[in-house]
């Protein structure tokens, strides 16, 4: 997958479930629930010890393009790709992580919060970024302010976004997709409520449809 492919995937998906999965045994049924709800891709955060196993299990289901998020180091990037991650997402902009992603031929959406970081991303050849944490930074007003001087950049805002804010973000021309964790919370995973995960995903997909 190339950077262009990632942009096309996000533009098609419009929503990206952001998943923190403590127990890899829940990964396969989670993947099936997200797929049944209409999701095209998902981001597995590297916030848990077994994130690699979760990526492997979800990718093996075959219904989703699985990426890895919360990538903080080059070593994490290597492990994520080895586990089957098709794309990487980082909360910030780290040169070593970008270098590894480039060397492995895997697209990455680095996180930006300022115009300076966005300039660095553009200089590094990145044209798809994660605005993070979007709502605490100022939400759509902040997004529009950053997007205006950078017409060639597209955004995946993430952080504090819920279903109520989803249509507004997706109405912004610079937004490819929105990342959110409300579709598959740790509480829903702990209770095994995959039907509710499917329902919330389907609702998000419906809200994201023009």
C-alpha positions as CSV (number, residue, x, y, z in Angstrom):
1,X,0.0,0.0,0.0
2,X,1.3,3.5,-0.9
3,X,0.4,6.9,0.6
4,X,-2.0,7.4,-2.3
5,X,-3.6,4.0,-1.5
6,X,-4.0,5.0,2.1
7,X,-5.7,8.3,1.1
8,X,-8.0,6.4,-1.2
9,X,-8.8,3.9,1.6
10,X,-9.6,6.6,4.1
11,X,-11.7,8.5,1.6
12,X,-13.7,5.3,1.0
13,X,-13.9,4.3,4.6
14,X,-14.8,7.7,6.0
15,X,-14.6,6.3,9.6
16,X,-11.7,4.5,11.2
17,X,-12.5,2.6,14.4
18,X,-9.7,3.2,16.8
19,X,-9.3,0.0,18.9
20,X,-7.6,-0.6,22.3
21,X,-7.8,-4.4,22.7
22,X,-6.4,-5.9,25.9
23,X,-7.3,-9.5,25.2
24,X,-6.3,-10.9,21.8
25,X,-9.0,-13.6,22.1
26,X,-11.6,-10.8,21.3
27,X,-9.8,-9.8,18.1
28,X,-11.5,-12.2,15.7
29,X,-15.1,-11.6,16.8
30,X,-14.3,-7.9,17.0
31,X,-13.1,-7.9,13.4
32,X,-16.3,-9.7,12.3
33,X,-18.5,-7.3,14.1
34,X,-16.8,-4.3,12.6
35,X,-17.0,-5.8,9.1
36,X,-20.7,-6.7,9.6
37,X,-21.3,-3.0,10.6
38,X,-19.8,-1.9,7.3
39,X,-16.3,-0.7,8.4
40,X,-13.6,-0.9,5.7
41,X,-10.5,-0.5,8.0
42,X,-9.5,-0.3,11.6
43,X,-6.6,1.0,13.7
44,X,-5.3,-1.2,16.5
45,X,-3.5,0.9,19.0
46,X,-0.1,-0.3,20.4
47,X,-1.2,0.6,24.0
48,X,-1.5,-3.0,25.2
49,X,1.1,-5.8,25.5
50,X,-0.6,-8.0,23.0
51,X,-1.3,-5.5,20.3
52,X,0.8,-7.5,17.8
53,X,-1.4,-10.6,18.3
54,X,-4.5,-8.5,17.9
55,X,-3.3,-7.2,14.6
56,X,-2.5,-10.7,13.4
57,X,-5.8,-12.1,14.4
58,X,-7.9,-9.2,12.9
59,X,-5.9,-9.3,9.7
60,X,-6.4,-13.0,9.4
61,X,-10.2,-12.5,9.3
62,X,-9.8,-10.8,6.0
63,X,-12.7,-8.4,6.1
64,X,-10.8,-5.3,7.2
65,X,-7.6,-3.4,6.2
66,X,-5.9,-3.4,9.6
67,X,-3.5,-0.7,10.6
68,X,-1.5,0.0,13.8
69,X,-1.8,3.2,15.8
70,X,-0.1,4.8,18.7
71,X,3.2,4.0,17.1
72,X,5.8,5.9,19.1
73,X,9.1,4.3,18.1
74,X,10.8,2.8,15.1
75,X,10.8,-0.6,16.9
76,X,7.1,-0.5,17.3
77,X,6.7,0.3,13.7
78,X,8.8,-2.7,12.7
79,X,6.8,-5.0,15.0
80,X,3.5,-3.7,13.8
81,X,4.3,-4.2,10.1
82,X,5.7,-7.7,10.9
83,X,2.4,-8.5,12.5
84,X,0.5,-7.6,9.4
85,X,-0.4,-3.9,9.8
86,X,-1.0,-2.4,6.3
87,X,-0.7,1.2,7.5
88,X,0.7,3.1,10.5
89,X,-0.7,6.0,12.6
90,X,1.3,7.9,15.1
91,X,0.1,10.5,17.7
92,X,3.0,12.8,16.7
93,X,5.6,13.4,14.1
94,X,8.8,11.4,14.7
95,X,11.6,11.2,12.1
96,X,12.7,7.7,13.0
97,X,9.2,6.3,12.7
98,X,8.8,8.0,9.4
99,X,12.1,6.6,8.2
100,X,11.1,3.0,9.1
101,X,7.7,3.3,7.5
102,X,9.4,4.6,4.3
103,X,12.0,1.8,4.4
104,X,9.3,-0.8,4.8
105,X,7.1,0.6,2.1
106,X,4.1,1.1,4.5
107,X,2.1,4.4,4.5
108,X,1.9,6.4,7.7
109,X,-0.4,9.1,8.9
110,X,1.6,11.0,11.5
111,X,-0.1,13.1,14.1
112,X,0.2,16.9,14.0
113,X,-1.1,19.6,16.3
114,X,0.6,22.7,15.0
115,X,1.4,24.4,11.7
116,X,5.1,23.8,12.4
117,X,4.6,20.0,12.6
118,X,2.4,20.1,9.5
119,X,5.2,21.9,7.6
120,X,7.7,19.2,8.7
121,X,5.3,16.5,7.5
122,X,4.9,18.1,4.1
123,X,8.7,18.5,3.9
124,X,8.9,14.8,4.6
125,X,6.6,14.0,1.7
126,X,3.5,13.3,3.8
127,X,0.2,14.5,2.5
128,X,-2.2,12.6,4.8
129,X,-2.0,13.4,8.5
130,X,-3.8,12.8,11.8
131,X,-5.0,15.9,13.6
132,X,-4.6,14.9,17.2
133,X,-6.1,15.5,19.7
134,X,-8.7,17.1,17.5
135,X,-11.4,18.2,19.9
136,X,-9.1,19.5,22.7
137,X,-7.2,21.4,20.0
138,X,-10.3,23.3,18.9
139,X,-12.2,20.9,16.7
140,X,-13.3,21.9,13.3
141,X,-12.2,25.5,13.7
142,X,-8.6,24.4,14.4
143,X,-8.8,22.0,11.4
144,X,-9.9,24.7,9.0
145,X,-7.2,27.0,10.3
146,X,-4.5,24.4,9.7
147,X,-5.9,23.3,6.4
148,X,-6.1,26.7,4.8
149,X,-2.4,27.3,4.2
150,X,-1.9,23.6,3.2
151,X,-4.4,22.9,0.4
152,X,-2.6,19.7,-0.6
153,X,-2.9,18.0,2.8
154,X,-5.8,15.8,3.9
155,X,-6.7,15.0,7.5
156,X,-7.9,12.2,9.7
157,X,-9.0,14.1,12.9
158,X,-9.0,11.9,16.0
159,X,-9.3,12.5,19.7
160,X,-12.5,13.4,21.6
161,X,-14.8,12.9,18.6
162,X,-18.1,11.1,19.0
163,X,-21.0,10.3,16.8
164,X,-22.6,13.8,17.2
165,X,-19.5,15.5,15.8
166,X,-19.0,13.0,13.0
167,X,-21.1,14.6,10.2
168,X,-19.6,18.0,10.9
169,X,-16.1,16.8,10.5
170,X,-16.9,14.8,7.4
171,X,-18.4,17.9,5.8
172,X,-15.0,19.6,5.8
173,X,-13.3,19.3,2.4
174,X,-9.9,18.6,3.9
175,X,-11.1,15.6,5.9
176,X,-10.7,12.1,4.4
177,X,-11.9,10.2,7.4
178,X,-12.5,10.5,11.1
179,X,-11.0,8.2,13.7
180,X,-13.0,7.3,16.8
181,X,-13.1,4.9,19.7
182,X,-16.8,4.9,20.6
183,X,-17.7,2.1,18.2
184,X,-15.7,-0.5,20.2
185,X,-14.9,0.6,23.7
186,X,-12.9,-1.5,26.2
187,X,-16.1,-1.9,28.2
188,X,-18.0,-3.3,25.2
189,X,-15.1,-5.7,24.5
190,X,-14.9,-6.8,28.1
191,X,-18.7,-7.6,28.1
192,X,-18.5,-9.4,24.8
193,X,-21.2,-7.2,23.3
194,X,-20.3,-7.6,19.7
195,X,-23.8,-6.9,18.5
196,X,-23.6,-3.5,20.1
197,X,-20.3,-2.9,18.4
198,X,-21.8,-3.9,15.1
199,X,-24.8,-1.6,15.7
200,X,-22.6,1.4,16.6
201,X,-20.4,0.8,13.6
202,X,-23.4,0.5,11.3
203,X,-24.8,3.8,12.8
204,X,-21.4,5.5,12.2
205,X,-21.2,4.3,8.6
206,X,-24.8,5.6,8.0
207,X,-23.9,9.0,9.5
208,X,-20.8,9.1,7.3
209,X,-22.7,8.4,4.1
210,X,-23.4,11.6,2.1
